[in-house]
Amino acid sequence: MRWKERRDALEAEVEGAGDDAPRKLRFRQFAGPGLDRVTRIQATRSARRRAMLRSFAILLVLLYAAWRGLLWVETTDFAREYLLPPGP
């Protein structure tokens, strides 16, 4: 019996029978009457710029790690044993 009561209460809440005021839906973080299109465009541009800088920083870290790995392979016996063909 409790399940039926819970289901009925949930359906009543979803249908809006609990209160008469309409629900407000917000899809944007900066939505509001004081913010206009220009503000949203500027926020999007700055977020895009930060994402590009973050991607560039990750690229630099990965390139540095690859470069250090190549230096390590060339300076250790690993290169002579596994990568270079045996000499005459």
Secondary structure by P-SEA (a helix, b strand, c coil): caaaaaaaaaaaaaacccccbbbbbbccccccccccaaaaaaaaaaaaaaaaaaaaaaaaaaaaaaaaaaaaaaaccccccccccccc
